[in-house]
Amino acid sequence: MSHQGPRTGWSRLEQTLITAKPGDAVNLETLVTETGLKQTTVATVMDELTKVELFEQKEGNLFVRRSLRQSGPER
């Protein structure tokens, strides 16, 4: 794969995450390879998306898209 600029990498990451449907899984290493972004950058993005409950981290570096309709903690 040829070197990509950060803009292209961010666009690819954004497109991948926006088009993920509930239940779709994404792998951290795959996102790094496909976007050309640094692993720490992609990991930070996925950690933040997990905190706001858009993704759920499974074993290792696997993240699964959550449904917005999934119930959160009792309020």
C-alpha positions as CSV (number, residue, x, y, z in Angstrom):
1,M,0.0,0.0,0.0
2,S,1.3,3.4,-0.8
3,H,1.7,6.2,1.7
4,Q,-1.4,8.1,2.3
5,G,-1.8,11.6,3.7
6,P,-3.6,12.0,7.1
7,R,-6.6,13.5,5.4
8,T,-7.1,10.4,3.4
9,G,-6.6,8.2,6.4
10,W,-9.1,10.2,8.5
11,S,-11.6,10.1,5.6
12,R,-11.3,6.3,5.3
13,L,-11.6,5.8,9.1
14,E,-14.7,8.1,9.2
15,Q,-16.3,6.3,6.3
16,T,-15.7,2.9,7.8
17,L,-17.1,3.9,11.2
18,I,-20.1,5.7,9.8
19,T,-21.2,2.9,7.6
20,A,-20.8,0.2,10.3
21,K,-24.2,-1.3,11.2
22,P,-25.1,-2.6,14.6
23,G,-23.4,-5.9,15.1
24,D,-20.6,-5.2,12.6
25,A,-17.2,-5.8,14.0
26,V,-14.0,-3.9,13.2
27,N,-10.5,-4.9,14.1
28,L,-8.0,-2.3,15.3
29,E,-5.1,-3.6,13.2
30,T,-7.3,-3.7,10.1
31,L,-8.3,-0.1,10.6
32,V,-4.7,0.9,11.0
33,T,-3.7,-1.0,7.8
34,E,-6.7,0.4,5.8
35,T,-6.3,4.0,7.0
36,G,-2.5,4.4,7.3
37,L,-3.1,6.2,10.6
38,K,-1.0,5.4,13.7
39,Q,-2.2,2.6,15.9
40,T,-2.3,4.9,19.0
41,T,-4.5,7.4,17.0
42,V,-7.0,4.7,15.9
43,A,-7.0,3.1,19.4
44,T,-7.8,6.5,21.0
45,V,-10.7,7.0,18.5
46,M,-12.1,3.5,19.3
47,D,-11.7,4.0,23.0
48,E,-13.7,7.3,22.9
49,L,-16.4,5.7,20.7
50,T,-16.6,2.9,23.3
51,K,-17.0,5.4,26.2
52,V,-20.0,7.0,24.4
53,E,-21.4,3.5,23.8
54,L,-21.3,3.6,20.0
55,F,-19.0,0.6,20.0
56,E,-18.4,-2.2,22.5
57,Q,-14.9,-3.7,22.9
58,K,-14.8,-7.5,22.7
59,E,-11.7,-9.7,23.1
60,G,-8.4,-8.1,22.1
61,N,-8.7,-5.4,19.5
62,L,-12.2,-6.2,18.2
63,F,-14.9,-3.6,18.4
64,V,-18.6,-4.2,17.7
65,R,-21.0,-1.5,16.6
66,R,-23.8,-1.1,19.1
67,S,-27.3,-0.2,18.3
68,L,-28.5,3.2,19.5
69,R,-31.6,1.5,20.7
70,Q,-29.7,-0.9,23.1
71,S,-30.6,0.0,26.6
72,G,-27.9,1.5,28.7
73,P,-27.5,1.5,32.5
74,E,-30.7,2.0,34.5
75,R,-31.5,5.7,35.0
